[in-house]
Amino acid sequence: MDYKSYLETRHWQRIRKAALKRAGYRCQICGDQVPLSVHHNNYDSIGRERAKDVIAICERCHEIYHEPMQLVKEGVPA
């Protein structure tokens, strides 16, 4: 199963809902209550995620979170 399909499963929806609830429906980085996504801290545990494996995060912080990885992919020194 590809990642996009996995995000549509009931299992992921339960993990996602629990992460949002744990975070008090606030971004765990900046505290905003804007629309949130649930981000995998690593992809090693997909399908068997634990609380520490995911974080509730707003779009702005999600972009910042991924920015260093994008810079590495583009060959820009950190």
N, C-alpha and C positions, 0 to 999 in steps of 0.2 A: 504494500500500500504506500502510495506517495504521501508526502507531508501534507499537502493541501487536502487530500481525502481524509487523512487522520484527524485534521482539525474539525471535520464535520461529524466525527463519531460521538456517540453518547458518552463514551469514556472521557474524551477530551472535554466535552461540555461540562461534565461533572467536576473535573479538575479545575477548569477555568472558573466555574461558578464558586468553588471553594476558595480559590486564590483571591478572587475579588472580595468575597465576604471577609476573609482573614485580613485583608488590607483595609477594611472599612470603606470600600468603594472609593479609595483615594490612591493616587499615584504613590508608590512606595519610595520614589526619589524626591519629588517636589511637593507632594501632598495635595495637588490639585484634584478636583472632582470632575474633571472633564471626561469625555469618553475614554475608557481605558481598554488596553489589550492585555493579554497575559503572555509574557515572554518566557521562553525557555532559557535558563541560565546555562544549560549545556544540552546537547542532543543525545547524550549517552543513555538517558533513561526514558526515551519516548515510549509511551505505552505502559510505563510503570513509574510515572513521576511521583515524587514525594513533595511535600510542601517546600522544601529547600530548593527544589529544581525549577521552580517557576516564580515569577514576580509580576505583580500588577503594576502597569506602567502606562503613562499617557503617551500620546503620539510624539510630542516634542522630546520628552526624555528618551523615548525609544530610539528616535533618530540620533540623538547625542550618544546613546549607549552603543549604537552600531557604527558611529562615525570612525572611531579608531580602526575597526576592522576594515572599513571601506578604504581608509587611507593606506593600510597595509596592502590590500588587494591592488590598489592603484600604484603601489611602489613609492608612496610618499613617506619619507622617514618620520617616525614619531618623535 
